[in-house]
C-alpha cells in the first residue's frame, strides 16, 4: 500500500507556511557537494521474557552528537573547514568569552570493546585552539561545540534520561543558529573571529546527514551501560532493533544509494551507508553496532554504547523515540531479555530494504527462517520491554505510550504520522509535488529535502509546520532556551558548565572527565577538577562550592577537600 494521506502542495506551502527563500545564486556546498538548483516561483526468548536479574535498574546517562551540514551560498567553494571554524569561534567569543583547548589525553577512539586498540599514532594531549579546523568550545550548558571533519559539531552534556537528552539535543540546534548570527555580527562590522582571515560570508547550517554526493556525516547517540552486561548480548539484542527502528526515527531522504544515484525517496538518511554488522569505524565501513570502547568514566564499571546508525532529527517526537526506546531496550537486555529470534538473516541489506519501502510492508527474512515486517518486529520489542522492565519513571511510561501510538498509526497508514515523524512529514510535503507530475529527480524535490532541515526557523519547512500546528512538539521554547543556558542538574555537566560560565578566563583545557585551570599559586601550573564520575559533581554536590569560590583554583581545592572527607 502506498501512503496517501495528508498530501500538501509545496506551492501552497510557499504562501501558507511563509518560508520561501529568495536566493540569487542558489548554490549549496555541503562537505564537498554543490547543488545548483533552479527554483520555481512557488518556492524561491530465546522467545519470551526472562526474569529481571535485579530490581535495581541501572542509571543510564545518555546524550547526542550532531555533525551539522554547512554551506555558504554566496561562496559555494569556500572550505567548510574554514566556515565551520568561523562558526565555532564566533559563538565562543560572543557567548562564552573564550575558546578552549580540548585535552585529548583521555580520548581513545581506536580502542575496541572486543579487546584491541588500533591506534597507529598518538595525538598530542592538547591541541592549540588557534589551529584552523580544531576550534573547540565548552558551552554554558556543559556541552562541547567544536569542528569535526569539516563540520560544526554539537555534543550534548550528559543527560539523566531520554526526555532530558531530547531537550538538550534541541538546544544544540539553537546554538548552531546562534553561531550563524554571531558570524554575521562579525561580518557586518567588517571583522572576523579568525586571525589572518577575512570576514566570513553568510552561513547556512542544516541538521541532516548526507550531502547528496556520496558523503555522510553523523548523528550519534551515547548510552552508558554496566560492564556486568556482556557487550555481545547488547549487540545481539540491538541488531534487529536498529534495522527496524528507522520506521520511527528516520529523517527521510531524497535519493537511493550512497550517491543518490537512483531517483526516489527513502525513510532513513543513514541506512545506505551501513556496510557491516559490527565495526569500530564511524566514517567508513560503518557497522550497525559500533565497538568503540571509550566510556569517558570509570572503564572498570561502565561502558559507553556509541550508536552511529541514527538520523539527525528535527522532530522532537522522533528524537524522543530514538533515545527513549533504545534506552528501554538496553534496560531489557540488562534484565536478561533475549531478542535472538528476531535477528535478520542479512541485517546489512535489510536496513536498506526497510528504508526503501515506504509502505512498511517489506517482509524481513529472519535467521530462523521466518519473516516479519519492521512494524511487527518493533511491536515485539515493545511487548517484551513492557513486560520486563520495572520501576518505570513517568517519562519512560510516556515513551512506551508514544512507541505504541506511533506503531499503531504506521500500521494503519504511514502518512497518518506526518504530524509526529520527520520522514512522513517530509514525504507528505514532497508527495504534493509528485502527485502533480513533478519527477522525484527534479531539483525542487532535493531542495525540499534540504530546506526541511534548515536550523533557521524562518527558512525551515519543519519549523513552518510547527508554526502551523502540523507538527507536534513536546517541550516549550522556554525549556529549550533554559537548556542552552543551564547544564543538567543530575550529572557532572553541571560543574563543567557552571565552572566555564564563572571562570572562563582561568580555563586552560577541558575534556569530559577533567577541567584544567590556571593555578595562581604556581606560575605556569595548573589545578584540576576531576569529573570521572558521571553523577559525581552534580548540582547538589557542586553548586554551593562554585558559588562561594572567588576563583577556579579555590573551587578546585574545595572539591578536593570534599572528596577527601568522603
N, C-alpha and C positions, 0 to 999 in steps of 0.2 A: 504494500500500500504506500502510495506517495503522500507525504504530508501535504495538507491543503488548507488548513485554517489560517486565519489572521494574516492574509496577504496584504501588502501595502505598497502603493506606488511610490517610488523614490521621487518622482516629480511632485507628488503631494507632500512628501517629506520636506522638500526644499522650501515650501511656504509654511506648512503646518508646524514643522519642527524647528525651522529657523536656524539651520546650521550650515547653510551653503557658504562656501569659502571661495572667494574670487582670487585666483592665483594667476598672475600674468604669464608666468612661465612655470607651469606645474610639473617640475621635475623633482622627484624624490630620491634621496640617496640613503639607503639603509644598509650599512655594513657591506658596501661593495656593489649594491644594486642601484640602478636608476630606473625610474618609471617616468616615461613621457606620455602623459595622458591628455587627450583632447576631451574637454568636459562639455557636456551638453548644457543648454541654458538652464535646465531644471535642476542641475546640481553642480555650480562652479566649485567427616566422622570416620579419617575414616568417616563414615557417614553418620551424621548426628552430632550431638554436642557433648563434649567432655565436661566433667565437673570442674569447678574452679580449683586451681591449685592453692589459692589463698583468698581470704576475704579482704585482704589489704590490696587495694588497687594502686598500681604504680602511678606516681605523679609525673605525667608526661608533658614536659615543656616542649614547645614547638615554635616554628617560625617559617618565614618565606624569604626567598631571594628572587628578585626580578631584574633581569637584564633588559633594559628598555631599547627599542629601536630609536635611532636618532637621525634627523635629516636637516639639511639646510637648503630649502627650496631655491633660494636666490643664488647659491653657490653649490650646486649639487656634487661637485667633485672634491670639495673640501674634506680633508681627512677626518673620519669620525673619531679618531684618537684625539685630535685637536679639539673638536667640538665637544666631546664628552668631558675633556679636561676643563674646558671653559665652564661647562655646566656645574661640575662638582666644586671647582674652586670659587666660582661666583657665589654659589649657595653658601659655602663655608665662610667666606669673608663677610657676607652680608647678614648671615643669620647666627653664626657661631662665634665669629671674630677671629678664627684661626683655622688652618688646615693642619692635620696631624700626621705624623709618621705612623705607619702601621707596623707593629712588631711581628715579624713572621717567625720568630723563634719557636712558637708553639704550633705552627702550621705544618701539617703532614699530609698534603693532598694525594700523595702517591702511596700511602700506607693502606694496604688491602686488608679487609676484615678476615680474609682467608689465610692471613699469616705472613704475607710478603710485603716488602717495601720496594717499589720500582723507581725510587729516586735515582736519577743519573747525575745530578749535580745538586749543589747546595746553594740556595739563595741567601744573600746577606740578611741578617736578622732584621735590620731596619732599612727601609728604602727612603731616600731623600724625597720629601714631599714636593720639591721643586722640579723633579724629573717628570717630563711630559709622559702622560699615559698611566701614571701610578698615583694620581691625585686621590686623596683619601680624607674623609671627614667622619668624625663620630658625632652624631646629632644629639640634640637635647632629649630625645625620647629613647636614647640608648642604642639606636640603630647605627649601621655603617652605610655611608653613601660614598661611592668610590667609582673609579674607572676600572673596568674589567673587560678584556678582549674587545676594546674599542667601543664599549657600551657604557653608559652610566648605569650603575647597579645599586639597588637599594636592598640591603639585608636587614630584615626586621629585628627588633630586640626579642629576647627570649620571652615567650608568652605562656601563660599557665593553661590555656585551653584553646580550642578551635575558634570560639567566638572572639576572644581577645585577639588571636592571631589574624583573623579576618579584618578586624578594625585597624590593626597596625599595618596590614598589607594595604588597605585603603589610604592610610596616612602616607605611605610611600609614594603613591600616585600624586598626592598633593605636594610632596616635597619635590618631585620631578617637575611639576608645574611651576612651583616657586623658583626652581633653578632656571627655567626658561625666562621668567620675568626678571630674575636677577641679572642674567646675561644681557637682556635688553636694557636694563638700567645702566650697566656699564657702557654698552654700545651707544646709547643715546647721548651720553656725556662725552663720547669720543675717546673713551678709555677702554682698557682691557684688564681683566683679572689676572692675566698671564703676563709675566715679564717677557719682554722681547717678542711679543705677539700683538698684532693689531686687534681692533675691535672685532668681535665675533658677529657674523650675520645672524638674522633671526633663526631661532631653533624650532623644530617640531620634534616632539617626543611621543612615541607610540608604545602602548603596552601590548605588544604582540610577540611572536616567536619566530617568524620567518620573514625573509626579505624578498621572496619570490624568485630568487636567482640561485637557489641551492643552499643558502646558509640558514642555519637555525641557531637561535640563542635562547638561553634557558630561563625557565621559571621554576625554581626548585623549592622543594619542601624539606624541612628537617624535623625529625622526631627523636627525642631521647627514648632509649629502651634499656631495660635492665640486662646486664650481662648474664643473668640467670636464664634468660630466654635465648635459645640457640639461634644464631643467625640463619642457619639452614631452615629452621622452622618458619622464620619470618619470610624468607624468600619463597618457600613453598606456599605459604598462605597468601602472599600478596601477588604472585604472578597472575592468577586468574582475575584477581580484583583489579589490577592495573590494566589488564586487557579490556575490561568491560566498564570500568567507572567513567571512561571518556564519554559515555552517553549522557552523563550528568554534568561533567566538568569541562567538556570540550569547548574551545573558544570559537570554533568554526573557521574554515579556511577555504579560499578560492584556489583551486589548482590541486591536481593529484600527482603524487610523486615528489621526490625531494626538490626537483627543479620546477615543479608545477607544470611539467611537460604535457600532461593530459588535462584538457579542459574539464572542469567540474567543480563541485562544492563538496567538502567533507566535514566531518564532525570535529576532528582534532587537528591542531596545528603541529603537534609533535609526533603523531603516530608514524608517519612515513620516515622518520629519522631514527626509529628504534631498529637496531640491526642484530642484537644478540639478546639472549635471555639474561645473562649476568655479565657485568663488565665493570672495571674500575674507571673507565674513561667517561668524560662528560661532553667532549667536543667532537669525538669521532668514535666509531664502533660502539655507539651508545647501547646500554642494556636496559631491559625492563627493571632489573634490580641493579643498583649501583653499590659497589662494595667498598667505597671509601671508608676507612676506619679512622675518623678524626672527630672524637666526641667533644672536644673543647671543654672537658671537665674531667673528673677522675676516670681514667680509662679502665681501672680495675672493676668499677661498679656500673659504669654506664657506657653504652654505645650510642652512636647517632646515626639513624637511618637517613640517608641522603637520597631524596626522590627526585628524579630528573625527567619523568615521563609526563608530568602535568603541563597544562597550558597556562598562560598568563590570562587571568580572568578580570573582566570589568565588573561582571555581575557579583553582587555580594552573596547571593544565594549559591552560585556556582563555587565561589571561594569557600564559603562555609561548608558546603558539602564535600569539597575536595579535602579539606583539613579534618573536618569532623568525622566523616565516615572512615577515613584512613586511620585516625586515632582509635576509633572504636574497634576496627578490625584488629589493630595491634593489641588492644586490651583483650580481645577474644583469643588471640594467639598466645598471649601471656597466660591466659587461663587454661590453655591446653586444647582449645578447639582446633580441629584439623579441617583443611579445605582441599585435601589432595584429590578428591574425587571430582573437583571442578576444574582441574588443570587442563588447558587446551593441549591437543596433540602437538601443535606448532604455534606457540604463543606469539612469536615474532610476526608471522604472516597474518595471524588472526587480528592483531591490534589494528593493522591497516585495513583488513577486511571489514571490521566493525566500523571503523572511521568512515569508510567509503559508502556504507549502507544507510542512507537517510531514512529508510522505512523502519529500521531496527528489527527486521525480520530475519537477518542472516543467522543461519544455524552454525554455531561453532562446534567443530569436531573435537571431542574431548579425548584425553589419553586413554580412558577406559572404554572407548568405543561408542559411547553415547553422544548425544548432541544437545545443545541448548542455545537459546538466544542470549544476548548480553543482558536483556531485561530479566530473563529467568535466572541467570547466574547472580545478578545483583540482588534479586529478591531472596535467593537462598542465603546469600551473605547477610542480608538484613534479618532473616529469620534466626540464623544461628547466633548472630551478635545479640539480638534481643533476648534470646533465651539464656545466653551465657554470661553476659556482663552484668555485674551487680553494682550497687551503690552509685547509680547514675545521678549526676547533677541535673539541675533544671535545664541547663544549657544543652547537656548531652541528650536529654529527653526531647528537646526541640529538634536536635539534629536527626534523631530517629524518626520523628514525626514528619520532618521535611523530606527525608530519604524516601519514606513510604509514599508521601504525596506525589513526589516527582516521578517515581517509578510507575505509579498508577496512571498518571497523566500521560507519560510517554507510551505506555501500553495502549491507551485509548487513541491518542493521536499525538505524535511528537510535537507538532506546532501548537498544541494546547499549552505548552510550557514556554511560549515565547515571551511571557511576562516574568519568567524566572531565570532562564538559562541563556548563556551567551550564544551558543551555536544555533539554537532555534530562533532567538531574537534576530540574529544576523541573517539567517536564511529567510525568515519572513520578509525582511527588507529586500533582499536580493530576488526573491521569488516574484515580487511585484514587477520587476523588470523582465524576468524570464517569461512570465505569463503574457507580456505584451510583445514577445518576439525578440527581445534582446538576447544575443548569444551569451552564454556564460563566459566565453573567451573575450568578450568586449571589455576594453579597459575601464569602462564605467563600473563594471562589477568588481574589479580589483580595487578601485578607488573606494567603493562602499566598504569592502573588507578592511581597508586601511583606516578610513575615517571613523569607523566604529570604535577603534582603539585609541583615538587621539586623547591624550590626558587633559587637553584644554576643554573644559565643559562647553565653551561657546562654539566649539568646532566639532565635538564628538557626537556621533549618531547615538551611541549608548546613552550619553547624558541627555540628549534630546528626548529619548524615550522615557527617561526618568522624569524629566520635567513635565511630560505629557501624561504621566500616570500609567505608562505602558510597561514599566519595569519595576518590579517590587524591590524595595530597599529594606534593610533590616536595622540599620542604625542611622542616627541623625548626623547632619553636618557638624553639629556641636561636638558630638562624641568623637568624630574623626579629627576635628581640629584639636581637641584635647589630647588625642593620641600623638599628634605632631609635637606638642609641647612637653608632654609628661611621659616618662617611661612607665612600663608596667610595675605595679607596686609589689608583685609577688616574687620577682626574680632579681638577680644581680644587675639586670639592666637599669634598675632604679639608681644604684650607686654610680654606674657608668655615666648615665645621662645627667644626673644631678651634679656630679663632680665636674663634668665637662662644662655644664652651664655656669657653675660657680667659679671654677678655677681654670678656665680655658687657657689663659696666658701662661700658666705654670705647667701645662701638659707637655711632656717630651714625646711620648709614644703610647700606643694603646693596642690591645688585641682583646679577644673575647674573654680571656682569663686573667688579664692583668692591666693595670694602668701604671704608667711611669710618669712621675712628676719631678721637677727640679727640687733638689734639697738645698734650701738656703744656708744650712749649717755646714754644707760640704760643697765648696765651689766645684762645679762640673759634675757633682754627684747627683744621684737620683734616689728617690724613695718610691716604694712600690705599694700598690693596693692589690691584694690578692683576691681575685674573683673566681677561683677554681670551682667553688660550689655554686651551682646554678641558683639555688634558693638561699644562698648564704647571706650576702649583704643586700637583702631586700629592703623595702621601705621601713618595715618595723625595726630592723637591725641598724639601719644607717641614717635615718632621717635626722635624729637629734644630733648625731655626731657631725654630720655635714653642716647643719645649721649653726652649730656652736663653734665651728672652727674658722679662724681667720685666714688660714692658708691650707693648701692641699697637703703640705707636709704635716701640718698639725693634725688634720683629719686622718692621714695615713697612720700616724703614731697612735692615735686613739683607737683606730681599728685593730692595730697590733696588740694594744693593751687589752682591748675587749676580748680578742681571740685567746690571749694567754690566760685569761681568767675562766675560760670555759673548759 
